[in-house]
Amino acid sequence: MSDNVCAIIDADFIKYSVAAVGEKRSIVVTHLASGREMEFSNRTAFYGSNREGGWLAERNAGRTSPFTIDEFRIEDVQTPEPIENALHIVKLTFNKILKALGTDQYKAFVGQGDPFRVERSTIIKYKGNRVDRANPVHLDAITNYLVNKYKAEIVTGIESDDRCVMECYGNNNNILVAIDKDAYGTPAKVYNPNKPDDGIIDCDVFGELRRDSKGKVRGHGRLFFYFQVASGDAIDNYKANSASDKKWGDVSAYNRLVGCKTDAEALEALYNIYDQLYPEAKVVTGWRGDEIEIDGSYMLDENWDLARMLRWGGDVFSFDDAVRFYL
């Protein structure tokens, strides 16, 4: 490894993963009318991943008057380990990353507040599926530790991975350190500390798509970015068919894109996907409660912006810009 290598660390994954692993979590659910309390491991166990499953659905299956979620109060129970344990794990994580990359040079970034993508989203709120989750107890302390000991820069208005891509774009000596799959669709060299055997992957290429042994879609490069736009991201809370009545998912998007050999072919496939999902214009209600007229181009433009990481401050590069650039 060159002495000039610099690790560009998306430290959000460190603060959240360390804070989460350092505490035991559960929820206490109280039926408001009766006062009866029940404990569950998490909200999914109580009402399912889509609020239509879990214990509540099983119980309602045998009732003529089903319970609603509003009839219950949900309280988070968090039992953290000592903060010293969490901070030690942060230190070990940093040391392991730098050792793997053979460098002592790094820059770290942590996000704070809502990124611009929340305002950009109109159909479903960007990362709006996280509102029910209580932050880990030690999250602020770990953030302060990252800022004070490792000089992590606090990023506002954009996300920490945007800032990391800005540092890496056009600089071959900078390596983006991240665990989110978004990183594989950015114009950067990427190292995933959760998959050290993969080494450093150059994602500033057209790239490829594949399915792993569990059927999950993997890949890197621009083709993987196109796949994300064509499918969506459950963690960031956007999806290609969010306002469509057609069934669509990762495998559908993969099948349409995997055979593409050029950006032009992939962009044409991406346009056709959204044209298929939204064959006619229609009016829908957005997450803010306003009525919006949408069509395939509207949805493609929005999800493109939600999926794409910025290369520099104020970077604008729309789907139409890509079409003009690659065709």
N, C-alpha and C positions, 0 to 999 in steps of 0.2 A: 504494500500500500504506500502511495506517495506521501511524503511529509506534508504536502499541501492539502491533503484531504481534510475536509471539515464536515462534521456530522451536523445536519440541520434537523433538529429534533422537534417533532410535533409533541410537545410535552403534555398535551391534553390527555393522551392515552395513559401517560404515567400517573397523572393526578387522579384520574377517575378509576383506573384499574387498581391502584394501590389503596385508594380510599375505600373502594368497594370490598376488596378482599380482606381488609382489616376490620371488618365488622360483621356480626351476625344479624340477619334481618328476618323479620316476619311482619304480619299485620294482625291486628285485632279488629274483628268485625262485630259490631253491635246492632242487633235488630232493635230499631228505635221504639217500636210499639211495646215489645215484651221485655226489653232490657237484656235479652239473652246475648252472651258473648261467645264468639268462636275465634280460634286462632288458625291462620293459614300461613303457608310459607311465603306467599306473595299474592298480588292481585289476580294474576292469571289463574292460580289455583281456586280462587273464589269465584271469578266471573268469566274466566276464559280470556284468550288473547284478543278476541273481538267483542268482548262484553256480551257474548251470547253462549257461553259455555261454562266449564268448571263446575264447582259444587252447586252454584245457583241454578244452572240449567238442569242438573240432575234432580235437584229438589223440586223444581217447577214442573218436571215431567209428570209427577204424580199429584199435582194440585189443579183444582178447577179454577182457582184465582191465583195466578202466579205472582211471586214476589217481583218487585222491581228493585233496581240498584239504589234508587232514592230512599228506599225504606231502611237502608243500613248506613251506619257511620263507619268509616274505615280509618284506622289510626296506625301509623307506622311505629314499629318497635325496632330500635337500632341499639345494638350493644357492641360498641367499638373496642378493639384492643388498645393498649396504651399507645399514645402518639409516637413514642420513641420507636416502637416496632415498625410503624408505617414509614417514618423518615429513614430508617435503616434500609428498608426495601427500596426506597427511592434512590438512595446512594448506590446500592448494589446494582440497580437497573442501569443507572448512568455508567457505572464502571464497566458493566458487561457490554453495553453498546459500544463504548469507546475502544475497548479491547478487541471486539469483533472487527471493527473498522480499522484498527491499527493506528489510531490517532488520539491526540489529546486536545484537538481543536473542535469546538462545537459552538453552535448557537441554538438556543431553545426558545420556544414560543408557547404561550398559553392564551386561550381565548377568554374573553369576558363580555357578557351581555349578548344581545341578539345580533346576529350578522345580517347583512343587507338582504339575504335570501328570505328572511321572514317577511319583509316588506314586499319582496318580489313575488312571493307565492300568492296565488289568488284562489285556487280551487280547494286545496287542503293545506293547512298551515305547515310550513317547513319546520320539521322537528316538533310539530304540535302534539305528537304522540307521547311526549315525555312529561307532560304537565302533571300527571299523577304521581310522579316519582319524587320521593324526598331525596335531597342530596345527602351523600355520606357525611357523617358527623365530622370527620377530619379533613374534609375537602378544602376548606379555607386555610387550615394550618399547613397542608401539603402545598397548596398554591404559594403561600408566603415563603415556604422553605425553598421552593423552586426559584422564586424571584430573588430571594436574599442570598442563597448559597450558590445557585447555578446561573444567576443573572438572567433568568428567563424574562423575555420581553412580553408584556401584557398587550394583547392584540384586541382592538375594538372595531366594530363596524364590519369587519371581515372575520373569517375563521382562521384559526392557527395554521391549518393546512394550506390556506391561501398564502399566508405569509411565508411558509416554508417553500412553497413552489416558487414564489418571487425570488427567494434566495438561491434556488437551484437552477432556475431557467437560464440557459445559456452558459452555465458554469459547470464544467465537467468535474471539477474538484469537490463540489458540494454534493453530499449524499442525503437524500430525504429519508429520515428515519420515522416510520409510521407503521401502524398495524391495520388501519382502515383500508378497505378494498378500493376506496376512491383514489388512493395514491397511485395505484397501478394504471390509472387512466390519465396521469399528468405527464407533462413534458419534463421529466426529471429522472435521475438515477435513484432507485428506491431500494432501501434495505428494511425488511420486516423482521424485527427482533423476535417475533413469535414463530418465524419460519427461517431460522438461521441457515439451514441447509440450502435454501434457495439462493443465498449470496446476494450480490447487488444486481438488480435488474434494470437495464436501460429501457425506460418506458417512453422515451422521446422518439418513437418509431411508429410505423403503422400497426405492428403487433399481431396478436393472435387470440383466439378463443379456444377453450377446451372444457371438458367436463371431467371432474375428478372421480375418484373411486366411489364417492357418495352421490354422484350425479350433480354436484354443485358446479355452477359455471365459473370458471377461472379464466384469467388471461392478463394481458398487459397491452399498453400502447393505446393509440387512438381508437383502435377497434374495440378495446375494452370500454373506453369512454362512450363510444356509440352504443355499445350494449347497455350501459347503465341508463342512457337516455331512452333506449328502446324498451327497457324493463321497468326500472325504478329502483328505489332504495328504501327498504322497510325501516331502517334505522333513522334516515333523514326525513322519512315520511313524504315521499312523492312517488308516483307510479304512472306509467304510460296510460293506463286505462282508468284513471281515477274519476273521470267523468264520462266514461263509456259504459254501455250495457253489454259489452262483449268480454268474454273471458280471455285473459291474457296473463302471461307470466314469464319467468326467466327462461324456461325451455322454449317457449314460443319465440321470444326475442333471439335466443341463441340460434335456433334453426334458421331464422331469416338472415342472420348476419355471418354465420360461421364460414360460409362459402365465398364471402367477399374477398377479393384480392387487392383492391385499391380503395382509396378514400372515396373516389367517385362512386364506385359500386355500393359502398357502405352508406353513403349519404342518400343515394337513391332509394336503397332499401329502407332506411330510416324514415324518409318522407312517405313511402308507400305504407309503412306500418301505421303511421298516424292517420293517413288517409283511410285506411281500412277500419281503424278504431273509431273514427269520427267521419263517416261518409257524408254527413250533412251538418250544417250549422244548427245550433240549438242554444237555448237559454238555460243556464244552470244557476244554482245559488252557491256563491263562494263561501269560504270559511268565515268571512266577516259579515255574512248575511246579505250581501248585495247580489243582485242579479247580473249575470255576465253572459254575453253572447260568445260562444266558443265554436271553433272548428278544429280540424287537424293541425293547421298551421299555428293556431293560438296555443294549443297544448304542447306542440313540439317546441315552440319558442320558449315557453315557460320552463319546461323540464330540462331543456338544453342549458338554460341559465342556472338552474338549481344544481345541475350535475357538474358544471364546468368550474374548475379551479382557476383563479386569476393568476396571470403571469407577471403582472406589475400593477401598481395602483391605478385604478380607473380603467383597467383593461376591458375592452368591449370587443367581442368576437361572436357574432350571432350565427345561427344556422345558415342564414342567407350569405353571410360573409364567408363561411366555410365552403359553400357551394361555389361562390365566385372564385375562391382561392384554389380549389382542387379540381374543378371542372374546366 
